[in-house]
Amino acid sequence: MSAGVVSPEKIASALGEHWSPRVIAEVDDAYVKVAKVHGSLAWHSHDDEDEFFYVLAGTLRIEMDDRTIELGAGDAFVVPKGVRHNPVADDECLVMLIERKTTLHTGSTTTDKTRSIAEQLRPV
Amino acid sequence: MSAGVVSPEKIASALGEHWSPRVIAEVDDAYVKVAKVHGSLAWHSHDDEDEFFYVLAGTLRIEMDDRTIELGAGDAFVVPKGVRHNPVADDECLVMLIERKTTLHTGSTTTDKTRSIAEQLRPV
C-alpha cells in the first residue's frame, strides 16, 4: 500500500481496546478517527462541535434525548453541537469519526473510557 | 431510515453526473461530500486546504507531481494543502470527500467539470 494510504476499517479492526479512538488522518482543523466499540460509551455533548459518525462494520445506535437512531454499515449521521447523545453498540462495531481537533470524545463527561488527544494520536 | 441518517454510497450511486460533488453533511466548517467519478478531473491544487478522499466503491488513482497512488474500496488518503493533484478513475468509482467549506473542488482551475458550492448543495 502506498505511503499515506490508509484503510480505516482495517485499522479499526486491529484495535485492541473498545471506545479508544485513534486518529488516522488530519484534515486542516479536523481529525478523522476510527474506533472499535462495544457496549455503551457515556451520555455527553459537545457544546461547540458537530460530530460525524460513519459505520464501517456492524451496527451503532445513537441515543439522544428525543429519539434514538440506528446506523448500519455504510450509514452516516451528524450529531449536531449541543445535542446530548450516547453511542451504544450491542455487538462489536467499527466506526469512522470526523471531529474538530478541539473535540473531547466524551465531551465534558469524564469516565474510565475517556482518552486524551495524545492517546488518540498514538501511531496505529 | 431515520431522519438525518444518510448512506453515502447509496447517494453517490444515484448521482446522474460524473465529477459533480454533492454535500451530504455539514460538520462545523467542513462539508462531507460524495461524488460519482469516471475519467480524469483536472490538475489543480488547494493552497490552504487539505482534502480527504475515501473510496466507497471502485478504484481511484490520484496523480501527483512526484508519485501516483491508487485507492481501492475502503481506502483513504489526504492530499495535503498545496500539492498539485489529478484524480483519475479508469472505471466508475464512488468517493466520499471531506473538504473545508471554502474549498473549490477544482482549486483555482476552472473547467467544464467545475461546480459551484451552490450546485454542490442541491438536495440529493
Interface residues (C-beta under 8 A of the other chain):
Chain A: M1 S2 G4 V5 V6 S7 P8 E9 K10 I24 A25 E26 V27 D28 D29 A30 V32 E49 D50 E51 F52 Y54 L56 R67 I69 E70 L71 G74 D75 A76 F77 V78 K81 M96 I98 R100
Chain B: M1 S2 G4 V5 V6 S7 P8 E9 K10 I24 A25 E26 V27 D28 D29 A30 V32 E49 D50 E51 F52 Y54 L56 R67 I69 E70 L71 G74 D75 A76 F77 V78 K81 M96 I98 R100
